[in-house]
Amino acid sequence: MHAALSQTRRSSGLRRVNLERDLRAIAALIEEAFRDEMDAGGRATISELRGLSRLGPLLRVAALADRMLRGIGQGFVWEQDGQIVGNVTLIPADYPPELGRTIIIANVAVAPAYRRQGIARQLMLAALESIRAGGATAAILEVDAANTPAWRLYDGLGFRTLRTWHAWRRGSDAPLPPRLPDSPPITRRPEGLWRAEYAMAVRAFPPELGGLGWQRPLHPREFHRSLVGRLGDFLTGSATERWIIRDGERVRGSLWARMPFASGVIQLTLIVPPEEKGHLEEPLLNYGVRQLTPMERALSCEHPADDEHATEALRRYGFSIRRTLTHMRLDF
Ligand SMILES: CC(C)(COP(=O)(O)OP(=O)(O)OC[C@H]1O[C@@H](n2cnc3c(N)ncnc32)[C@H](O)[C@@H]1OP(=O)(O)O)[C@@H](O)C(=O)NCCC(=O)NCCS
């Protein structure tokens, strides 16, 4: 038994992650590989992983409650010269079952001194094989739009580009914009219009381009909260405002503000279909931003980079681009 263990320890190449043994080294590798692009959230995750790595055998219990930790445990590492020099993480997406089991590929990282030797490709091939064997129908990932090496890696493995998105942010201290004259009337969306709003959103965010954004496939559950969803919101103190511009029973465009409990960043979703582009972005943003500015909370908005009208309107209302990410997908 001991001989077998030390044999594994000395071994080199690809193997499954052993959370208890590998977590600390994986956290260090991810930190090194993503040093240049890591934001505060990423740094917090790394220090959380370091803390968790001290749990020893209890890690398996912690993994039951932590999706990222569980995903790291489902992944693969590449070991060479007695150290972990490559990693890939596999996290099941929280998608409605009728969309098929989808796996998120994350933390693809190879230590700088070991790059261009085919390690990432081998890790990805093992990951895809295991995803397929597990019965999933698709794998998704996001890659920084400027990260050509990674994009080439995924493109070469058959991933297709869905869409590129800007992650926008507006500071909590940004000023209240003046009311827009001549704005069409904007109201809260009545529950009974959710299907009309969904039909409009299908044109704005076609499912084949990835829907509403990262891990947000276009699905009725985003428009019509189930009882369980509403109960969850109530218990966590979060809420979603939905403002629309309508023409009778037709929804022309909408803006959502998802407000997490207390002080979290408010997430906006701006939905304007092709036939209304250039007309509704500003009225909706003006209304939403005016409603939300007094709350003194930062606003975020993930929106397609190819949408010039929204880009212009978001800039005008004090948003700036934090990151630009390309979403990719491989169907099995
Ligand atoms: C992206 C990364 C994982 C690639 O790891 P790697 O082990 O060097 O990649 P591989 O040697 O397996 O290369 C596989 C393919 O990827 C592409 N690729 C990798 N590095 C490249 C580079 N510097 N320039 C252009 N293409 C590159 C090539 O298509 C390559 O195939 P080829 O060698 O036949 O041309 C590595 O550079 C890394 O860790 N970067 C920092 C973290 C990161 O950006 N991760 C991806 C997040 S989405």
PDBQT file of the ligand as one rigid body, heavy atoms in Angstrom, charges set to zero:
ROOT
HETATM    1  C1  LIG A 401      -3.226  28.791 -22.232  1.00  0.00    +0.000 C 
HETATM    2  C2  LIG A 401      -2.298  27.770 -21.576  1.00  0.00    +0.000 C 
HETATM    3  C3  LIG A 401      -3.106  26.941 -20.596  1.00  0.00    +0.000 C 
HETATM    4  C4  LIG A 401      -1.722  26.889 -22.678  1.00  0.00    +0.000 C 
HETATM    5  O1  LIG A 401      -0.928  25.859 -22.064  1.00  0.00    +0.000 OA
HETATM    6  P1  LIG A 401       0.193  25.040 -22.869  1.00  0.00    +0.000 P 
HETATM    7  O2  LIG A 401       0.476  23.795 -22.116  1.00  0.00    +0.000 OA
HETATM    8  O3  LIG A 401       1.327  25.945 -23.146  1.00  0.00    +0.000 OA
HETATM    9  O4  LIG A 401      -0.573  24.717 -24.238  1.00  0.00    +0.000 OA
HETATM   10  P2  LIG A 401      -0.189  23.531 -25.250  1.00  0.00    +0.000 P 
HETATM   11  O5  LIG A 401       1.293  23.398 -25.337  1.00  0.00    +0.000 OA
HETATM   12  O6  LIG A 401      -0.966  22.317 -24.909  1.00  0.00    +0.000 OA
HETATM   13  O7  LIG A 401      -0.718  24.136 -26.616  1.00  0.00    +0.000 OA
HETATM   14  C5  LIG A 401      -1.870  23.648 -27.261  1.00  0.00    +0.000 C 
HETATM   15  C6  LIG A 401      -2.281  24.644 -28.352  1.00  0.00    +0.000 C 
HETATM   16  O8  LIG A 401      -2.673  25.871 -27.761  1.00  0.00    +0.000 OA
HETATM   17  C7  LIG A 401      -2.251  26.957 -28.601  1.00  0.00    +0.000 C 
HETATM   18  N1  LIG A 401      -1.242  27.754 -27.900  1.00  0.00    +0.000 N 
HETATM   19  C8  LIG A 401      -0.725  27.511 -26.673  1.00  0.00    +0.000 A 
HETATM   20  N2  LIG A 401       0.155  28.492 -26.341  1.00  0.00    +0.000 NA
HETATM   21  C9  LIG A 401       0.191  29.355 -27.381  1.00  0.00    +0.000 A 
HETATM   22  C10 LIG A 401       0.869  30.573 -27.612  1.00  0.00    +0.000 A 
HETATM   23  N3  LIG A 401       1.730  31.089 -26.713  1.00  0.00    +0.000 N 
HETATM   24  N4  LIG A 401       0.642  31.212 -28.779  1.00  0.00    +0.000 NA
HETATM   25  C11 LIG A 401      -0.214  30.716 -29.688  1.00  0.00    +0.000 A 
HETATM   26  N5  LIG A 401      -0.901  29.556 -29.521  1.00  0.00    +0.000 NA
HETATM   27  C12 LIG A 401      -0.707  28.889 -28.373  1.00  0.00    +0.000 A 
HETATM   28  C13 LIG A 401      -1.666  26.343 -29.834  1.00  0.00    +0.000 C 
HETATM   29  O9  LIG A 401      -2.722  26.152 -30.752  1.00  0.00    +0.000 OA
HETATM   30  C14 LIG A 401      -1.175  25.022 -29.292  1.00  0.00    +0.000 C 
HETATM   31  O10 LIG A 401      -1.064  24.042 -30.302  1.00  0.00    +0.000 OA
HETATM   32  P3  LIG A 401       0.349  23.902 -31.095  1.00  0.00    +0.000 P 
HETATM   33  O11 LIG A 401       1.405  23.837 -30.059  1.00  0.00    +0.000 OA
HETATM   34  O12 LIG A 401       0.138  22.653 -31.886  1.00  0.00    +0.000 OA
HETATM   35  O13 LIG A 401       0.443  25.141 -31.913  1.00  0.00    +0.000 OA
HETATM   36  C15 LIG A 401      -1.129  28.478 -20.844  1.00  0.00    +0.000 C 
HETATM   37  O14 LIG A 401      -0.531  29.396 -21.719  1.00  0.00    +0.000 OA
HETATM   38  C16 LIG A 401      -1.521  29.194 -19.560  1.00  0.00    +0.000 C 
HETATM   39  O15 LIG A 401      -1.545  28.607 -18.477  1.00  0.00    +0.000 OA
HETATM   40  N6  LIG A 401      -1.825  30.501 -19.675  1.00  0.00    +0.000 N 
HETATM   41  C17 LIG A 401      -2.217  31.309 -18.496  1.00  0.00    +0.000 C 
HETATM   42  C18 LIG A 401      -3.556  30.888 -17.951  1.00  0.00    +0.000 C 
HETATM   43  C19 LIG A 401      -4.630  30.964 -18.999  1.00  0.00    +0.000 C 
HETATM   44  O16 LIG A 401      -4.727  31.925 -19.740  1.00  0.00    +0.000 OA
HETATM   45  N7  LIG A 401      -5.507  29.935 -19.053  1.00  0.00    +0.000 N 
HETATM   46  C20 LIG A 401      -6.640  29.875 -19.954  1.00  0.00    +0.000 C 
HETATM   47  C21 LIG A 401      -7.809  30.538 -19.323  1.00  0.00    +0.000 C 
HETATM   48  S1  LIG A 401      -9.257  30.461 -20.333  1.00  0.00    +0.000 SA
ENDROOT
TORSDOF 0
